[in-house]
Amino acid sequence: MYRSNEEKLTDKLIGEAVISLLKSKSPISIDRLIKQLQFMAVNAENLTRKSALEQIINEMRHDQADKRARVSYEVRDVDNVRHFFNTEGPSDDQKKH
């Protein structure tokens, strides 16, 4: 409700990129979305728009790198119970105090 102009512009630009992908019948993925945003940034005539696109791209790449850095493992014990582990330890609801 109280979104800044920067947040509104970010939402608008991501929406435009997704619509472009949908119209071209391209698969929707983070990699494709980043490529579309890059295309939009290269062709942006407005400096504010270009800067916002570059910031969105950087944030998406950073988030993507964070997700790839987290390694998860699924282990089944003898009772066929699944246990999930990752590099960050158990989730907060599973940590013992």
DSSP file (Angstrom, degrees, kcal/mol; ACC not computed):
  #  RESIDUE AA STRUCTURE BP1 BP2  ACC     N-H-->O    O-->H-N    N-H-->O    O-->H-N    TCO  KAPPA ALPHA  PHI   PSI    X-CA   Y-CA   Z-CA
    1    1 A M              0   0    0      0, 0.0     2,-0.4     0, 0.0     0, 0.0   0.000 360.0 360.0 360.0 -41.5    0.0    0.0    0.0
    2    2 A Y        +     0   0    0      2,-0.0     2,-0.3     0, 0.0     0, 0.0  -0.452 360.0 158.4-107.7  57.9    2.8    2.4    0.9
    3    3 A R        -     0   0    0     -2,-0.4     2,-0.0     1,-0.1     0, 0.0  -0.592  38.6-121.9 -85.7 142.5    5.2    1.4   -1.9
    4    4 A S     >  -     0   0    0     -2,-0.3     4,-2.2     1,-0.1     5,-0.2  -0.299  25.7-109.1 -75.0 165.2    7.9    3.7   -3.0
    5    5 A N  H  > S+     0   0    0      1,-0.2     4,-2.4     2,-0.2     5,-0.2   0.855 120.9  56.1 -62.4 -34.2    8.2    4.9   -6.6
    6    6 A E  H  > S+     0   0    0      2,-0.2     4,-2.4     1,-0.2    -1,-0.2   0.913 107.9  47.0 -64.2 -43.6   11.4    2.7   -6.9
    7    7 A E  H  > S+     0   0    0      2,-0.2     4,-2.4     1,-0.2    -2,-0.2   0.891 112.2  50.3 -65.5 -39.9    9.4   -0.4   -5.8
    8    8 A K  H  X S+     0   0    0     -4,-2.2     4,-2.3     2,-0.2    -2,-0.2   0.907 111.3  48.5 -65.1 -41.4    6.6    0.4   -8.2
    9    9 A L  H  X S+     0   0    0     -4,-2.4     4,-2.7     2,-0.2     5,-0.2   0.901 110.0  52.4 -65.1 -40.7    9.1    0.9  -11.1
   10   10 A T  H  X S+     0   0    0     -4,-2.4     4,-2.4     2,-0.2     5,-0.2   0.938 110.9  46.7 -59.2 -48.2   10.7   -2.4  -10.2
   11   11 A D  H  X S+     0   0    0     -4,-2.4     4,-2.3     1,-0.2    -1,-0.2   0.904 112.9  50.2 -60.5 -42.7    7.4   -4.2  -10.3
   12   12 A K  H  X S+     0   0    0     -4,-2.3     4,-2.4     2,-0.2    -2,-0.2   0.921 111.6  47.1 -63.1 -45.3    6.5   -2.6  -13.6
   13   13 A L  H  X S+     0   0    0     -4,-2.7     4,-2.2     2,-0.2    -2,-0.2   0.902 112.7  48.2 -67.0 -41.8    9.8   -3.5  -15.3
   14   14 A I  H  X S+     0   0    0     -4,-2.4     4,-2.5    -5,-0.2    -1,-0.2   0.914 111.8  51.6 -63.5 -41.2    9.7   -7.1  -14.1
   15   15 A G  H  X S+     0   0    0     -4,-2.3     4,-2.5    -5,-0.2    -2,-0.2   0.907 108.8  50.1 -60.6 -43.3    6.1   -7.3  -15.3
   16   16 A E  H  X S+     0   0    0     -4,-2.4     4,-2.3     2,-0.2    -1,-0.2   0.905 111.0  49.7 -61.8 -42.0    7.1   -5.9  -18.8
   17   17 A A  H  X S+     0   0    0     -4,-2.2     4,-2.0     2,-0.2    -2,-0.2   0.916 111.7  47.7 -64.6 -43.2    9.9   -8.5  -19.0
   18   18 A V  H  X S+     0   0    0     -4,-2.5     4,-2.6     2,-0.2    -2,-0.2   0.916 111.2  50.7 -64.3 -43.4    7.5  -11.3  -18.1
   19   19 A I  H  X S+     0   0    0     -4,-2.5     4,-2.8     1,-0.2    -1,-0.2   0.898 108.5  52.6 -62.5 -39.9    4.9  -10.2  -20.6
   20   20 A S  H  X S+     0   0    0     -4,-2.3     4,-1.8     2,-0.2    -1,-0.2   0.912 110.6  47.5 -61.1 -41.9    7.6  -10.0  -23.3
   21   21 A L  H  <>S+     0   0    0     -4,-2.0     5,-2.4     2,-0.2     4,-0.3   0.909 112.6  48.9 -65.1 -41.9    8.6  -13.6  -22.6
   22   22 A L  H ><5S+     0   0    0     -4,-2.6     3,-1.2     1,-0.2    -2,-0.2   0.918 110.3  50.6 -64.1 -43.2    5.0  -14.7  -22.6
   23   23 A K  H 3<5S+     0   0    0     -4,-2.8    -1,-0.2     1,-0.3    -2,-0.2   0.849 111.5  48.0 -63.8 -34.0    4.3  -13.0  -25.9
   24   24 A S  T 3<5S-     0   0    0     -4,-1.8    -1,-0.3    -5,-0.2    -2,-0.2   0.453 110.6-125.5 -85.1   0.4    7.3  -14.6  -27.5
   25   25 A K  T < 5 +     0   0    0     -3,-1.2    -3,-0.2    -4,-0.3    -2,-0.1   0.805  57.2 154.4  58.2  31.4    6.2  -17.9  -26.1
   26   26 A S      < -     0   0    0     -5,-2.4    -1,-0.2    -6,-0.2    -2,-0.1  -0.584  52.5 -97.0 -83.7 150.4    9.6  -18.3  -24.4
   27   27 A P        -     0   0    0      0, 0.0     2,-0.7     0, 0.0    -1,-0.1  -0.379  37.9-121.9 -63.2 146.7    9.9  -20.5  -21.3
   28   28 A I        +     0   0    0      4,-0.1     2,-0.3    -3,-0.1     3,-0.1  -0.838  52.0 136.9 -95.7 119.7    9.8  -18.5  -18.1
   29   29 A S     >  -     0   0    0     -2,-0.7     4,-2.6     1,-0.1     5,-0.2  -0.954  65.0-105.1-150.9 165.9   12.9  -18.9  -15.9
   30   30 A I  H  > S+     0   0    0     -2,-0.3     4,-2.7     2,-0.2     5,-0.2   0.920 121.1  51.5 -61.7 -42.9   15.2  -16.7  -13.9
   31   31 A D  H  > S+     0   0    0      2,-0.2     4,-2.2     1,-0.2    -1,-0.2   0.926 112.5  44.9 -61.3 -45.1   17.9  -16.9  -16.6
   32   32 A R  H  > S+     0   0    0      2,-0.2     4,-2.4     1,-0.2    -1,-0.2   0.901 112.6  52.0 -65.0 -40.3   15.5  -15.9  -19.4
   33   33 A L  H  X S+     0   0    0     -4,-2.6     4,-2.5     1,-0.2    -2,-0.2   0.913 109.3  49.4 -63.4 -42.6   14.0  -13.1  -17.2
   34   34 A I  H  X S+     0   0    0     -4,-2.7     4,-2.5     2,-0.2    -1,-0.2   0.914 110.5  50.9 -62.5 -42.7   17.5  -11.8  -16.6
   35   35 A K  H  X S+     0   0    0     -4,-2.2     4,-2.3     2,-0.2    -2,-0.2   0.902 111.0  48.4 -61.7 -40.9   18.3  -11.9  -20.3
   36   36 A Q  H  X S+     0   0    0     -4,-2.4     4,-2.4     2,-0.2    -2,-0.2   0.913 111.3  49.7 -66.2 -42.0   15.1  -10.0  -21.1
   37   37 A L  H  X S+     0   0    0     -4,-2.5     4,-2.3     2,-0.2    -2,-0.2   0.882 110.0  51.8 -63.6 -38.0   15.9   -7.4  -18.5
   38   38 A Q  H  X S+     0   0    0     -4,-2.5     4,-2.6     2,-0.2    -2,-0.2   0.923 109.1  50.0 -63.0 -44.1   19.4   -7.0  -19.9
   39   39 A F  H  X S+     0   0    0     -4,-2.3     4,-1.7     1,-0.2    -2,-0.2   0.924 111.6  48.5 -58.9 -45.0   17.9   -6.5  -23.4
   40   40 A M  H  < S+     0   0    0     -4,-2.4     4,-0.4     1,-0.2    -1,-0.2   0.881 110.8  51.0 -63.4 -38.5   15.6   -3.9  -21.9
   41   41 A A  H >< S+     0   0    0     -4,-2.3     3,-0.9     1,-0.2    -2,-0.2   0.908 108.5  50.9 -66.5 -42.5   18.5   -2.2  -20.1
   42   42 A V  H 3< S+     0   0    0     -4,-2.6    -1,-0.2     1,-0.2    -2,-0.2   0.873 117.1  40.7 -61.8 -36.8   20.6   -2.0  -23.3
   43   43 A N  T 3< S+     0   0    0     -4,-1.7    -1,-0.2    -5,-0.2     2,-0.2   0.374  86.1 122.7 -94.9   3.9   17.7   -0.4  -25.2
   44   44 A A    <   -     0   0    0     -3,-0.9    -3,-0.0    -4,-0.4    -4,-0.0  -0.485  39.3-171.9 -71.4 132.3   16.5    1.9  -22.4
   45   45 A E        +     0   0    0     -2,-0.2     2,-0.5     5,-0.0    -1,-0.2   0.682  67.9  75.3 -93.3 -22.4   16.4    5.5  -23.4
   46   46 A N  S  > S-     0   0    0      1,-0.1     4,-2.4     2,-0.0     5,-0.2  -0.804  71.7-147.6 -96.4 129.0   15.7    6.8  -19.9
   47   47 A L  H  > S+     0   0    0     -2,-0.5     4,-2.5     1,-0.2     5,-0.2   0.852  99.1  53.0 -64.6 -36.4   18.6    6.8  -17.4
   48   48 A T  H  > S+     0   0    0      2,-0.2     4,-2.3     1,-0.2    -1,-0.2   0.922 111.5  45.9 -64.2 -44.2   16.2    6.1  -14.5
   49   49 A R  H  > S+     0   0    0      2,-0.2     4,-2.5     1,-0.2    -2,-0.2   0.920 113.2  49.4 -64.2 -45.6   14.8    3.1  -16.2
   50   50 A K  H  X S+     0   0    0     -4,-2.4     4,-2.3     1,-0.2    -2,-0.2   0.913 112.1  48.5 -61.2 -44.4   18.2    1.8  -17.3
   51   51 A S  H  X S+     0   0    0     -4,-2.5     4,-2.0     2,-0.2    -1,-0.2   0.901 111.4  49.7 -63.4 -42.4   19.5    2.2  -13.7
   52   52 A A  H  X S+     0   0    0     -4,-2.3     4,-2.4     2,-0.2    -2,-0.2   0.906 110.5  50.5 -64.2 -42.0   16.5    0.4  -12.2
   53   53 A L  H  X S+     0   0    0     -4,-2.5     4,-2.5     1,-0.2    -2,-0.2   0.916 110.0  49.6 -62.5 -43.5   16.9   -2.5  -14.7
   54   54 A E  H  X S+     0   0    0     -4,-2.3     4,-2.2     1,-0.2    -1,-0.2   0.878 110.9  50.0 -63.7 -37.4   20.6   -2.9  -13.8
   55   55 A Q  H  X S+     0   0    0     -4,-2.0     4,-2.4     2,-0.2    -2,-0.2   0.908 110.5  49.6 -66.9 -41.9   19.7   -2.9  -10.1
   56   56 A I  H  X S+     0   0    0     -4,-2.4     4,-2.5     2,-0.2     5,-0.2   0.930 111.0  50.1 -61.0 -46.2   17.0   -5.6  -10.7
   57   57 A I  H  X S+     0   0    0     -4,-2.5     4,-2.5     1,-0.2    -2,-0.2   0.923 111.1  48.7 -59.3 -46.2   19.5   -7.7  -12.7
   58   58 A N  H  X S+     0   0    0     -4,-2.2     4,-2.3     1,-0.2    -1,-0.2   0.901 112.0  48.4 -62.1 -42.3   22.1   -7.4  -10.0
   59   59 A E  H  X S+     0   0    0     -4,-2.4     4,-2.6     2,-0.2    -1,-0.2   0.900 112.1  48.9 -65.8 -40.6   19.6   -8.4   -7.2
   60   60 A M  H  X S+     0   0    0     -4,-2.5     4,-2.4     2,-0.2    -2,-0.2   0.910 112.1  48.4 -66.6 -41.1   18.4  -11.4   -9.2
   61   61 A R  H  X S+     0   0    0     -4,-2.5     4,-2.4    -5,-0.2    -2,-0.2   0.910 112.1  49.6 -64.0 -41.2   21.9  -12.6   -9.9
   62   62 A H  H  X S+     0   0    0     -4,-2.3     4,-2.2     2,-0.2    -2,-0.2   0.931 112.5  46.7 -63.2 -46.2   22.8  -12.2   -6.2
   63   63 A D  H  X S+     0   0    0     -4,-2.6     4,-2.2     1,-0.2    -1,-0.2   0.894 112.1  51.4 -62.1 -40.2   19.7  -14.1   -5.1
   64   64 A Q  H  X S+     0   0    0     -4,-2.4     4,-2.0     1,-0.2    -1,-0.2   0.899 109.5  49.3 -64.6 -41.3   20.4  -16.8   -7.7
   65   65 A A  H  X S+     0   0    0     -4,-2.4     4,-1.6     2,-0.2    -2,-0.2   0.890 109.7  52.5 -65.6 -39.5   24.0  -17.2   -6.5
   66   66 A D  H  X S+     0   0    0     -4,-2.2     4,-1.0     1,-0.2    -2,-0.2   0.916 109.9  48.1 -61.3 -43.5   22.8  -17.4   -2.8
   67   67 A K  H  < S+     0   0    0     -4,-2.2     3,-0.4     1,-0.2    -1,-0.2   0.881 111.1  50.0 -66.8 -38.1   20.4  -20.2   -3.7
   68   68 A R  H  < S+     0   0    0     -4,-2.0    -1,-0.2     1,-0.2    -2,-0.2   0.802 105.0  59.0 -70.0 -27.6   23.0  -22.1   -5.7
   69   69 A A  H  < S+     0   0    0     -4,-1.6     2,-0.7    -5,-0.2    -1,-0.2   0.757  89.1  84.1 -73.3 -23.8   25.4  -21.8   -2.7
   70   70 A R     <  -     0   0    0     -4,-1.0     2,-0.5    -3,-0.4    16,-0.0  -0.711  67.6-162.6 -82.9 118.4   22.9  -23.6   -0.5
   71   71 A V        -     0   0    0     -2,-0.7    16,-1.1     2,-0.0     2,-0.4  -0.876   4.8-164.3-103.2 131.2   23.3  -27.3   -0.9
   72   72 A S  E     -A   86   0A   0     -2,-0.5     2,-0.4    14,-0.2    14,-0.3  -0.889   3.9-165.8-117.1 147.4   20.5  -29.6    0.3
   73   73 A Y  E     -A   85   0A   0     12,-3.3    12,-2.5    -2,-0.4     2,-0.5  -0.979   8.0-155.3-130.2 143.1   20.5  -33.3    1.0
   74   74 A E  E     -A   84   0A   0     -2,-0.4     2,-0.4    10,-0.2    10,-0.2  -0.982  16.3-177.1-117.9 126.5   17.7  -35.7    1.5
   75   75 A V  E     -A   83   0A   0      8,-2.8     8,-2.9    -2,-0.5     2,-0.5  -0.979  13.7-153.1-125.8 134.6   18.4  -38.9    3.5
   76   76 A R  E     -A   82   0A   0     -2,-0.4     6,-0.2     6,-0.2     2,-0.1  -0.905  15.1-149.1-105.0 133.4   16.1  -41.7    4.2
   77   77 A D    >   -     0   0    0      4,-2.0     3,-2.2    -2,-0.5    -1,-0.0  -0.234  40.0 -81.9 -90.0-173.7   16.7  -43.8    7.3
   78   78 A V  T 3  S+     0   0    0      1,-0.3    -1,-0.1     2,-0.1    -2,-0.0   0.744 131.0  54.1 -63.5 -23.2   15.9  -47.5    7.8
   79   79 A D  T 3  S-     0   0    0      2,-0.1    -1,-0.3     0, 0.0     3,-0.1   0.259 119.5-110.2 -92.4  12.0   12.3  -46.7    8.6
   80   80 A N    <   +     0   0    0     -3,-2.2     2,-0.4     1,-0.2    -2,-0.1   0.779  67.4 151.7  63.6  29.7   12.0  -44.8    5.3
   81   81 A V        -     0   0    0      1,-0.0    -4,-2.0     2,-0.0     2,-0.4  -0.783  42.8-130.0 -89.9 131.8   11.7  -41.4    7.1
   82   82 A R  E     -A   76   0A   0     -2,-0.4     2,-0.4    -6,-0.2    -6,-0.2  -0.688  22.6-171.1 -87.5 133.2   13.0  -38.5    5.1
   83   83 A H  E     -A   75   0A   0     -8,-2.9    -8,-2.8    -2,-0.4     2,-0.5  -0.981   8.7-152.0-121.2 134.4   15.5  -36.1    6.7
   84   84 A F  E     +A   74   0A   0     -2,-0.4     2,-0.3   -10,-0.2   -10,-0.2  -0.910  16.2 175.8-111.8 133.7   16.6  -32.9    5.1
   85   85 A F  E     +A   73   0A   0    -12,-2.5   -12,-3.3    -2,-0.5     2,-0.3  -0.954   1.3 173.6-130.3 149.6   19.9  -31.2    5.6
   86   86 A N  E >   -A   72   0A   0     -2,-0.3     3,-1.7   -14,-0.3   -14,-0.2  -0.914  49.4 -92.4-145.4 177.1   21.6  -28.2    4.1
   87   87 A T  T 3  S+     0   0    0    -16,-1.1   -15,-0.1    -2,-0.3   -17,-0.0   0.655 121.7  56.5 -68.0 -14.5   24.7  -26.1    4.6
   88   88 A E  T 3  S-     0   0    0      1,-0.3    -1,-0.3   -17,-0.2   -18,-0.0   0.436 110.1-119.5 -95.8  -0.6   22.8  -23.8    7.0
   89   89 A G    <   -     0   0    0     -3,-1.7    -1,-0.3     6,-0.0     3,-0.1  -0.411  57.0 -21.2  90.8-172.1   21.7  -26.5    9.4
   90   90 A P  S    S-     0   0    0      0, 0.0     5,-0.1     0, 0.0    -5,-0.1  -0.260  78.4 -93.2 -69.5 158.5   18.1  -27.4   10.3
   91   91 A S    >>  -     0   0    0      1,-0.1     3,-2.0     3,-0.1     4,-0.8  -0.249  43.3-100.1 -65.8 162.9   15.3  -25.0    9.7
   92   92 A D  G >4 S+     0   0    0      1,-0.3     3,-0.6     2,-0.2    -1,-0.1   0.826 122.1  56.7 -57.3 -35.7   14.3  -22.8   12.7
   93   93 A D  G 34 S+     0   0    0      1,-0.2    -1,-0.3     3,-0.0    -2,-0.0   0.638 109.7  46.8 -73.6 -10.9   11.4  -25.0   13.7
   94   94 A Q  G <4 S+     0   0    0     -3,-2.0    -1,-0.2     2,-0.1    -2,-0.2   0.543  86.0 106.9-104.2 -10.4   13.7  -28.0   14.0
   95   95 A K    <<  -     0   0    0     -4,-0.8     2,-0.4    -3,-0.6    -6,-0.0  -0.474  66.4-133.2 -72.8 138.2   16.5  -26.4   16.0
   96   96 A K              0   0    0     -2,-0.2    -2,-0.1     1,-0.1    -1,-0.1  -0.739 360.0 360.0 -91.6 138.6   16.6  -27.4   19.6
   97   97 A H              0   0    0     -2,-0.4    -1,-0.1     0, 0.0    -2,-0.0   0.418 360.0 360.0 -95.9 360.0   17.0  -24.7   22.2
